[in-house]
Amino acid sequence: MKQLTIHILLTTCLLTLLACSKKTETKEEQTHKRKNIVETGELAAVNNRSFVLARYGRQWYEMRVIGILEHGAIVNPGDSIIQLDPTEIKRFIIERETNLETERANLEKLRVDQDNRINELTTNIKNEKATFNLKKIELESSRFETERLRKIKELEFKQAEITLAKEEQRLELAKTINYNELKIQEIRVRQVKNEIENAYSILPALTIRSPIAGVFQIARNWRTGNLLKIGDNIYTGNNMANVPELSRMKVNTCINENDFLKIRQGQKTAVRLDALPETVFDGEISYIGKLCHLKDNNNKSRQKVFDVEVLIPKPDPRLKPGMTVSCEYLND
């Protein structure tokens, strides 16, 4: 009887231990039990700022790098990351400032010349008015003279009247011409002044600053294939650098066309770094592509996939852009 009791107690303990072991299985083991589909992918920043060389004015489509931050450096908002050479712009400013003084002098000279011309025409009109009035008096006083003399006075009066009208027309025409010439010269002055102001406004923009916090990544020189360095010339539209924001990361991955209907947006995903395969990062599907395409450009491979983005909501310093990961789409 005693042996039977001992046997029952041992059996009970064994069953209890087995039940406890099932209850205490690790979270990772539970995850593996739910494992459905696994795809590889690459980490990327949700917010990634690219710095492309802009066109500064109409003249400067090429700039030289005279300062650049170290590749991989951590930057904060407002930090200077690239410095472009301002020499050509400063030379342009000096030339335009000299031109501005010349154009302003030409404007003042034009005003003086126009005033002198108007004064001269006004004096001519006064003289012609005096001649006109004199001929008018002579015509009125010739009414008792002979027919021939009255005819001469009428012709002289008519000539004075025509001459006076011409001088008045010349004055009005001169005013119109002066107005247009003055406007043209004022526009020239304003254009040069605007060019100087625009050039001055460009100078601060030659210091490229990061608007976000992240890691600084130097772009490659499209001509040499090497990372940009001090002394390199870059052209409008060339990418100079990137700053991915590390606080929010995502995975660019895919799903086989046969499994497309097995996932949905918002579905939980287990993300593992190839460098840390034992560590699981929680993620969820934030985007599923609408178009199906070949997985790679190798024509021999006929596998077709849909693009998928997996958001990792919690930041982690171990997650860096470009790292290779695997995404395990979990069933609820």
Sequence and secondary structure as in RCSB ss.txt:
>XXXX:A:sequence
MKQLTIHILLTTCLLTLLACSKKTETKEEQTHKRKNIVETGELAAVNNRSFVLARYGRQWYEMRVIGILEHGAIV
NPGDSIIQLDPTEIKRFIIERETNLETERANLEKLRVDQDNRINELTTNIKNEKATFNLKKIELESSRFETERLR
KIKELEFKQAEITLAKEEQRLELAKTINYNELKIQEIRVRQVKNEIENAYSILPALTIRSPIAGVFQIARNWRTG
NLLKIGDNIYTGNNMANVPELSRMKVNTCINENDFLKIRQGQKTAVRLDALPETVFDGEISYIGKLCHLKDNNNK
SRQKVFDVEVLIPKPDPRLKPGMTVSCEYLND
>XXXX:A:secstr
 HHHHHHHHHHHHHHHHHHHHHHT  HHHHHHHHEEEEEEEEEEESSEEEEE   BTTTBSEEEEEEE  TT EE
 TT EEEEE  HHHHHHHHHHHHHHHHHHHHHHHHHHHHHHHHHHHHHHHHHHHHHHHHHHHHHHHGGGS HHHH
HHHHHHHHHHHHHHHHHHHHHHHHHHHHHHHHHHHHHHHHHHHHHHHHHHHHHHHTEEE SS EE EE B TTT 
SB  TT EEETT EEEEEE TTSEEEEEEEEGGGGGG  TT EEEEEESS TT  EEEEEEEEEEEEEESSS TT
   EEEEEEEEE S  TT  TT EEEEEEE  
